[in-house]
């Protein structure tokens, strides 16, 4: 998983556990973007995502003294965030809204088109493919959606996902396999059928 320096996290967490609010502020500044993006990908609405991110940091602050300094702070924080979002999805049944329908290119919290694309037509096609992919997430169960987001946007291993979501590694493998098959099936049946998802040909998802 791609995260900021763990040594910096450990030092700031240790200070925060001693009552240093400035140290916790540094943690918030370091992780506000990945936490917001996690909330946005799970909930699909920028306002709900902002509220969820604030609640996630508040819960982390309240429980900072329970944090084990030998653990990864990033994994612990994303665990709080993902599980809070799962609870929100189950309670309110928030549908995942297509990013292309919600934000314009300047306000988008994540980059959907390949920034390395040479031709604008290629970038547009990739945005459309990503939009189709995100729309299919609306049909996944909340925890399956979380598994997909943690794997393909946060590069987590099966073990890291299991720790984050408090489920077993076999459960992660099972949910990942099922979610990928469901996504591939829906994308295959869509009117604008993309050729790839998560960087893989659709055939490899089934």
C-alpha positions in Angstrom: 0.0 0.0 0.0 1.3 3.4 -0.9 1.4 5.5 2.3 3.4 8.4 3.7 6.6 7.6 5.8 5.8 5.3 8.7 8.5 6.8 10.9 6.9 10.2 10.7 3.5 8.7 11.6 4.9 6.8 14.6 6.6 10.0 16.0 3.4 12.1 15.5 1.1 9.4 17.0 3.4 9.1 20.0 3.2 12.8 20.6 -0.5 12.9 20.0 -0.9 10.1 22.6 0.8 12.5 25.0 -1.7 15.2 24.3 0.0 17.1 21.5 -2.8 18.3 19.3 -0.4 19.8 16.8 1.0 16.4 16.1 -2.4 15.0 15.4 -3.1 18.0 13.1 0.0 16.9 11.1 -1.5 13.4 10.8 -4.7 14.9 9.6 -2.9 17.0 7.0 -0.9 14.0 5.9 -3.9 11.8 5.4 -6.8 14.1 4.6 -6.6 13.4 0.9 -6.5 9.5 1.0 -9.2 9.5 3.7 -11.5 11.8 1.7 -10.9 9.8 -1.5 -11.8 6.6 0.4 -15.0 8.1 1.6 -15.8 9.5 -1.8 -15.2 6.2 -3.6 -17.4 4.4 -1.0 -20.2 6.9 -0.7 -20.2 8.7 -4.1 -21.1 12.1 -2.9 -18.7 14.9 -1.9 -20.8 16.3 0.9 -21.3 12.8 2.5 -17.6 12.1 1.9 -16.6 15.3 3.7 -18.8 14.5 6.7 -17.5 10.9 6.8 -13.9 12.0 6.6 -14.4 14.4 9.5 -16.1 11.7 11.5 -13.3 9.2 10.7 -10.6 11.7 12.0 -12.7 12.4 15.1 -13.0 8.7 15.9 -9.2 8.3 15.4 -8.6 11.3 17.7 -10.8 9.8 20.4 -9.1 6.5 20.2 -5.5 7.5 19.6 -4.4 6.2 23.0 -5.6 2.7 22.0 -3.4 2.7 18.9 -0.5 0.2 18.9 2.6 2.0 17.8 3.8 -1.2 16.2 1.0 -1.1 13.7 0.6 0.9 10.6 -1.2 4.1 11.3 -2.4 4.4 7.7 -4.0 0.9 7.9 -5.6 1.7 11.2 -7.0 5.0 10.0 -8.3 3.5 6.8 -9.9 0.7 8.8 -11.8 3.3 10.8 -12.7 5.1 7.6 -13.8 2.1 5.6 -15.9 0.6 8.4 -17.6 3.9 9.0 -18.5 4.2 5.3 -19.8 0.6 5.3 -22.0 1.4 8.2 -23.3 4.5 6.4 -24.0 2.6 3.3 -25.9 -0.1 5.2 -27.9 2.4 7.1 -28.7 5.0 4.5 -28.3 2.9 1.3 -26.4 5.6 -0.4 -25.9 4.7 -4.1 -22.5 5.3 -5.7 -23.0 8.2 -8.0 -20.9 8.4 -11.2 -18.0 10.7 -10.7 -18.5 12.2 -14.1 -22.0 13.3 -13.1 -20.9 14.8 -9.8 -17.7 16.8 -10.5 -16.0 18.5 -13.4 -12.4 17.8 -14.2 -11.0 20.6 -12.0 -12.9 19.6 -8.9 -12.5 15.8 -9.2 -10.8 14.4 -6.1 -9.2 11.6 -8.1 -7.9 11.4 -11.6 -10.0 9.2 -13.9 -8.3 9.7 -17.2 -4.7 8.6 -17.8 -2.6 11.8 -17.3 0.0 10.3 -19.7 -2.4 10.0 -22.6 -1.1 11.8 -25.7 -4.4 12.3 -27.5 -7.5 13.9 -25.9 -9.6 11.3 -27.6 -7.8 8.6 -25.7 -8.2 10.4 -22.4 -11.9 10.8 -23.0 -12.4 7.2 -23.8 -10.6 6.2 -20.6 -12.8 8.5 -18.6 -15.8 6.9 -20.1 -14.5 3.5 -19.3 -13.8 4.5 -15.7 -17.2 6.0 -15.4 -18.8 2.7 -16.5 -16.7 0.9 -13.9 -17.7 3.2 -11.1 -21.3 2.9 -11.9 -21.1 -0.8 -11.5 -19.9 -0.4 -7.9 -23.3 0.8 -7.0 -24.6 -2.8 -7.3 -22.0 -4.3 -5.0 -22.6 -5.0 -1.3 -20.9 -2.4 0.9 -18.1 -4.7 2.1 -17.5 -6.0 -1.4 -17.1 -2.4 -2.6 -14.7 -1.7 0.2 -12.6 -4.8 -0.8 -12.4 -3.5 -4.4 -11.5 0.0 -3.4 -8.8 -1.1 -1.0 -7.3 -3.5 -3.5 -7.3 -1.4 -6.7 -7.1 2.1 -5.4 -4.9 1.6 -2.3 -2.9 -1.4 -3.5 -3.5 -3.4 -0.3 -2.6 -7.0 0.0 -5.2 -9.6 1.0 -3.8 -9.6 4.5 -3.9 -5.8 4.8 -7.5 -5.8 3.6 -8.4 -8.5 6.1 -6.9 -6.5 8.9 -8.6 -3.3 7.7 -12.1 -4.7 7.4 -11.8 -7.2 10.3 -12.5 -10.2 8.1 -10.4 -13.3 7.3 -8.0 -13.6 4.4 -10.2 -16.4 2.8 -13.2 -14.0 3.1 -11.2 -11.3 1.3 -10.3 -13.7 -1.5 -13.9 -14.9 -1.8 -15.4 -11.4 -1.9 -12.7 -10.1 -4.3 -13.4 -13.0 -6.7 -17.2 -12.5 -6.5 -17.0 -8.7 -6.9 -14.7 -8.9 -9.9 -17.0 -11.4 -11.6 -20.0 -9.3 -10.9 -18.3 -6.2 -12.2 -17.1 -8.0 -15.4 -20.5 -9.4 -16.0 -22.2 -6.0 -15.7 -19.6 -4.2 -17.8 -19.9 -6.9 -20.5 -23.6 -6.2 -20.6 -23.4 -2.4 -20.6 -24.2 -0.3 -23.7 -20.8 1.3 -23.6 -18.7 -1.8 -22.9 -15.2 -0.9 -21.8 -12.3 -3.1 -22.8 -10.6 -3.1 -19.5 -11.2 -2.6 -15.8 -8.5 -2.1 -13.0 -5.9 -2.3 -15.8 -7.0 -5.8 -16.8 -8.9 -7.1 -19.8 -12.5 -7.9 -18.8 -11.9 -11.6 -19.7 -9.3 -11.8 -16.9 -11.8 -10.6 -14.3 -14.2 -13.6 -14.8 
